[in-house]
Amino acid sequence: MTDTPPRPLPVREGLRLDNVSKPLPDGEGLGVGLFLERITPADPAAGRAMTEHYAIVETVSGQTVGTIRLRLSDTDDIRLYAGHVGYGVNEAYRGNHYAQQACMLLKARALEHGFSELWITCDPDNWPSRRTCERIGARLVEIIDLPEELDMYQDGERQKCRYLWQLD
């Protein structure tokens, strides 16, 4: 990752990332595009990184099927606990590999920001997220215990799977 700050994007106009939004090579899924909804600024006092928030949109129907976020920081907390990428697919749209497709679209944006690798974390019992990580080529590095002082721990979480996704 470079030390230069990310280029600001025209949020009100949106940024559509759909240059590769098509079904996966095996024909699964309908295809998605990403639409930039907002950028939240960093808040070091709260431990929050600057983050790009995207809607995951089906290219055929135009329906928003989920969200994906790219955290634009490379701190220990991001690498160990929060991850650079966070995603969620609405329940009615699960099973179509939309998170996988969204991650592949987000990869180009991460490379533009100077990342050569991204960390993705998930709960050990979140098997759909774990399979998404494996499908995009991320490698499970470890399952770690969360420190008691983390908000995640206070919310009842105890461990995180740490996946490393090499982008090049």
C-alpha positions as CSV (number, residue, x, y, z in Angstrom):
1,M,0.0,0.0,0.0
2,T,1.3,3.5,-0.8
3,D,1.4,6.3,1.7
4,T,-0.5,8.7,-0.7
5,P,-4.1,9.3,0.3
6,P,-6.8,7.8,-2.0
7,R,-8.2,10.0,-4.7
8,P,-11.6,11.5,-3.7
9,L,-14.6,10.2,-5.8
10,P,-17.7,12.1,-6.8
11,V,-20.0,10.5,-4.3
12,R,-23.2,12.2,-5.5
13,E,-22.7,11.1,-9.0
14,G,-21.7,7.6,-7.9
15,L,-19.0,5.4,-9.3
16,R,-20.1,2.3,-11.0
17,L,-17.7,-0.6,-11.1
18,D,-19.2,-3.1,-13.6
19,N,-16.5,-3.6,-16.1
20,V,-16.4,-7.3,-15.2
21,S,-20.0,-7.7,-14.0
22,K,-21.0,-10.9,-15.8
23,P,-21.7,-14.4,-14.8
24,L,-18.8,-16.4,-13.4
25,P,-17.0,-18.6,-15.8
26,D,-19.0,-21.6,-14.6
27,G,-22.2,-19.8,-15.4
28,E,-23.4,-19.3,-11.8
29,G,-25.0,-16.1,-10.8
30,L,-26.7,-13.4,-12.8
31,G,-23.8,-10.9,-12.6
32,V,-23.5,-7.8,-10.4
33,G,-22.1,-4.3,-10.5
34,L,-21.0,-2.1,-7.7
35,F,-22.3,1.4,-7.1
36,L,-20.4,3.8,-4.7
37,E,-22.9,4.9,-2.1
38,R,-20.7,6.9,0.2
39,I,-17.2,7.4,1.6
40,T,-16.8,7.7,5.3
41,P,-13.8,9.6,6.6
42,A,-11.3,8.2,8.9
43,D,-11.9,8.7,12.6
44,P,-8.7,7.7,14.4
45,A,-10.2,8.5,17.8
46,A,-12.9,5.9,17.2
47,G,-10.5,3.5,15.5
48,R,-12.3,3.8,12.1
49,A,-10.5,3.8,8.8
50,M,-11.6,5.8,5.7
51,T,-14.0,3.4,4.0
52,E,-15.7,3.2,0.5
53,H,-19.2,1.7,0.8
54,Y,-20.7,0.1,-2.3
55,A,-24.1,-1.3,-3.1
56,I,-24.0,-4.7,-4.9
57,V,-26.5,-4.4,-7.7
58,E,-27.8,-7.2,-10.0
59,T,-27.0,-6.1,-13.6
60,V,-30.1,-7.8,-15.0
61,S,-32.8,-6.6,-12.6
62,G,-31.1,-3.5,-11.1
63,Q,-32.0,-4.7,-7.6
64,T,-29.6,-4.0,-4.8
65,V,-28.7,-7.4,-3.4
66,G,-26.1,-6.4,-0.7
67,T,-23.2,-4.2,0.3
68,I,-19.5,-4.4,0.2
69,R,-16.9,-2.1,1.9
70,L,-13.3,-1.4,1.3
71,R,-11.4,0.0,4.3
72,L,-8.5,2.2,3.1
73,S,-6.1,1.6,5.9
74,D,-3.5,-0.9,6.7
75,T,-3.3,-0.9,10.5
76,D,-2.9,-3.9,12.8
77,D,-6.5,-3.7,13.7
78,I,-7.6,-3.9,10.1
79,R,-5.2,-6.7,9.2
80,L,-5.9,-8.7,12.4
81,Y,-9.6,-8.2,13.2
82,A,-11.7,-6.0,11.0
83,G,-10.3,-6.8,7.5
84,H,-9.9,-4.6,4.5
85,V,-13.1,-6.0,2.9
86,G,-16.5,-6.5,4.5
87,Y,-19.6,-7.7,2.6
88,G,-23.1,-8.9,3.2
89,V,-25.7,-10.2,0.8
90,N,-29.4,-9.8,1.6
91,E,-31.0,-13.1,2.6
92,A,-33.3,-13.4,-0.5
93,Y,-30.3,-13.2,-2.8
94,R,-27.9,-15.6,-1.1
95,G,-26.6,-18.6,-3.0
96,N,-25.8,-16.7,-6.2
97,H,-22.1,-16.0,-5.4
98,Y,-22.8,-12.3,-5.5
99,A,-20.3,-11.6,-2.7
100,Q,-17.6,-13.4,-4.7
101,Q,-18.4,-11.4,-7.8
102,A,-18.4,-8.2,-5.8
103,C,-15.0,-9.0,-4.3
104,M,-13.6,-9.5,-7.8
105,L,-15.0,-6.1,-8.9
106,L,-13.6,-4.5,-5.8
107,K,-10.1,-5.9,-6.5
108,A,-9.5,-3.4,-9.3
109,R,-10.4,-0.5,-6.9
110,A,-8.0,-1.9,-4.2
111,L,-5.2,-2.1,-6.8
112,E,-5.9,1.6,-7.7
113,H,-5.4,2.4,-4.1
114,G,-2.0,0.7,-4.1
115,F,-3.0,-2.5,-2.2
116,S,-1.2,-5.7,-3.3
117,E,-2.9,-7.8,-0.7
118,L,-6.1,-7.5,1.4
119,W,-7.1,-9.2,4.6
120,I,-10.7,-10.5,5.0
121,T,-11.9,-11.6,8.4
122,C,-15.1,-13.6,9.3
123,D,-16.5,-15.6,12.1
124,P,-15.4,-19.2,12.2
125,D,-19.0,-20.5,11.9
126,N,-19.8,-18.2,8.9
127,W,-19.3,-20.9,6.3
128,P,-20.8,-18.9,3.3
129,S,-18.2,-16.1,3.9
130,R,-15.4,-18.6,4.3
131,R,-16.4,-20.3,1.0
132,T,-16.4,-16.8,-0.6
133,C,-12.9,-16.2,0.6
134,E,-11.8,-19.5,-0.8
135,R,-13.5,-18.9,-4.2
136,I,-11.7,-15.6,-4.7
137,G,-8.4,-17.3,-3.9
138,A,-7.8,-16.0,-0.4
139,R,-5.9,-18.3,1.9
140,L,-6.9,-19.0,5.5
141,V,-3.9,-18.0,7.5
142,E,-5.2,-18.6,11.0
143,I,-8.2,-18.4,13.4
144,I,-7.4,-16.0,16.2
145,D,-8.9,-15.2,19.6
146,L,-10.2,-11.6,19.9
147,P,-8.8,-9.4,22.7
148,E,-11.3,-8.6,25.4
149,E,-10.9,-4.9,24.9
150,L,-12.3,-5.0,21.3
151,D,-15.8,-3.9,20.5
152,M,-16.3,-7.1,18.6
153,Y,-15.5,-9.1,21.8
154,Q,-17.9,-6.9,23.8
155,D,-20.6,-7.7,21.2
156,G,-20.1,-11.4,21.9
157,E,-17.6,-12.4,19.2
158,R,-14.7,-14.5,20.3
159,Q,-12.7,-15.5,17.3
160,K,-12.0,-14.4,13.7
161,C,-10.8,-16.3,10.6
162,R,-8.0,-14.3,8.9
163,Y,-7.8,-14.8,5.1
164,L,-5.1,-13.2,3.0
165,W,-6.0,-12.3,-0.5
166,Q,-3.0,-11.7,-2.8
167,L,-4.2,-9.3,-5.5
168,D,-1.3,-9.7,-8.0
